[in-house]
Structure formats: structure tokens, C-alpha cells
Amino acid sequence: MATSVAAAAACLAGCGPQGHTPVSASLRGVPLAPGAKVVFAQRRCDSGTRPYCAVQFVLTGPRYQSSEALRDAQKAALKRAGWGSSHGETDAERASQSPHGNLRLSYATAYNDLLSMDQGTIERAPGFGRRLAQQLFSRTPALSGILQTGIS
């Protein structure tokens, strides 16, 4: 897990346009459900009028009976660490705000995010869906997550 988290942290370094760089972030400080690990992470930035950077990642939890159980454990881990709860981009997505309000974590089950991607209601980085589908088809409980920074 340390390697995956370090890679994700490196992904966020240098995000944003010159002179208007969003605050850097790292998955290192994000509470994870017990036994869960990041198996894939990819950086994505937007330098538009409201610049932000995000790490899109796949979180697995083989010890959980289902992706829903992993999602519930992730929500509980965030709540214990003082993260606030809010709505995600879709009805199936959950979101949490860091205690200092500078990070937003959105997450959904692999199935729900793949369905939303297929329906065109959300967009993910190229190759992300394939990585998420690999977990779904291997029957490993998994979540799709996005950690964003620079959101106002």
C-alpha cells in the first residue's frame, strides 16, 4: 500500500496551471477502511476557470463480502477521522470533505461507477474503467474514488 499511496502522492505534485496551482494533496492522509488498499491511481487536472487536480483511484477490500460493505466501511473510517459527509456526482456516489475543507473525496462501488461511465453521466481518465472492471470481474470488492483539491 505504501508504494501505491506514494505513487498517488507524486501524481498530485505539480498539478494545476502555472501561477494558479491548487493546493497539493496526498492519499497518505486519507483514512481507508481497515484492510483496504489502493491498487491503481491516476492523476487528472483541469486548468479551466476553477482549476483543480484529482487522483482517481481504485480501492479494494478483499476481506469484505461485497463492494457495498467496503463502501460502508470506508464511510465509517472517514467519519471516525472527522471527515464530513455529502452527496456525490450521482445518486450512487458518496462524498466526504476533509476536516479542514481543502480536500473532497468521492467514491462509489465499482459496479455503480462503471454503470455511470457507460451511461455518460460521469467521466473518468482513459484506462480507468478497464482497471475498475478488472476488479469487478475478479469479484474483488472494490470502490472507485476521486480525491480532489483546489475546489472552491
N, C-alpha and C positions, 0 to 999 in steps of 0.2 A: 504494500500500500504506500509506503514511503516514496517509492520510485514514481508511482502514478500521481501522487499528490505533488511531488516536486516538479514533475513534468507539467502539471496543470498550473502550478505557480509560475513557472517560466513562461507559459502561454500568455499570461496576463501582463507580464513585464513588457513595457513598450507599447501598450495599446493606446489608441487614440491619435488624433492628428497633432502635428507639431504645434506647440504653444497652447494647446487646448486638451491636454491629456487627462482623461478621467483618473480617479484615484485607483491605484493598483490594488489588487485583491489576491487572495490565495485560498485554495481549498483547505489549506492546512488548519485554518481557524474555524472551519465549518464542522459542527458536530455531526457525526454519522451514526446511524443505527448500529447497535452492537453487532459485530461480525460482518458488517457491510464493507465493501471495498470498491474503489474506483478502478474500472478495468479499461476505460477509454476516456480521453479528454481531448478537446479540440477548441482552439481559440477562435473567436469571431468578434470583429469590431465594426462599428458603424461610425463614420466621421461626419454624419449629417448635422442638422441644426441642433440636435440633442445627442451629442456623442456619448457612446457607451462602449464598454468592452464586456465580453461574456466568455465564460468557459462552459461549453456544452459537454456534458459527461454522462457516462453510463455507470450506474451504481448497481452492484449485485449483492445479493444476500442469500447464499446457498442454504443457510441454516433455517430460513423462513419457509413456511409451507406454500406461500403464494406471493406474488408481487404486491397484492393488496396488503398483506401482513407486513411486508417490508416497508411499504408506504406509511402505514400506521406507526411502525417503529421509528421511522425517520421523523415523522411529525412529532412524536413524543420526545425524541432526542433533542430536536430543535427547541421545543417548548421548555424542556428542563434547563437548557442553556440560555433562556431568556429571549429567544427569537420570537417575534410577533407573528401572528397568523393572518393571512389574507387570501383573496381569490387569485387564481392563475388566469392565463390567457383563455383557457377553455373551461367548461364545467367540470371536466375530469382532472384538471390540474390543480395542485395545491401550491401555495407560495408562502414564504416567510421572509420577514425583514430582520436584519441583524439588530442586536441591541442598540447600536449606535446609529442605525438607519442608513449606513453607507453601502450596504450590500442587500441584494434581493436574490433569494433562492427560489426557483420554481421547479416543481417536479411532478411527474405523473408515472403511472405504470407503463412498462414497455408497450403493452398492447394498446393502451389509450393514446400514447403519443404517436405510434405507428399509424393508427386509425386517423388521427387528426392530420398527420402528414399526408396520408393518402387522400383525404377529403379536401386538402388545400387550406385548412384553417390555421395551420402553423407552418413555419419554415425552419428547417434546420440546415446546418452546414453539410456540404457534399460528403457522402460516405458515412454520415452519422446514422442514417436509417439502417444501413447494412449492419453496422455494429450492434445496433439495438435489436434488430431482427435475429442476429446470431444468438443472442441471449434468450430471446423468446422461443426460438425453435429448439434450443438445447434444454428448454424447460427449467431454466435457472431464473428464480425470482429476480426481477430487475426493474430499475427506475431510470427514466430519462431525467436529467437535471440540467438546469442552467443557472450559473452564478453570475449575476450582473453587477457591474459597478459603474459609477458615473451617471446614474439615473437621477434626475431632479424631479 
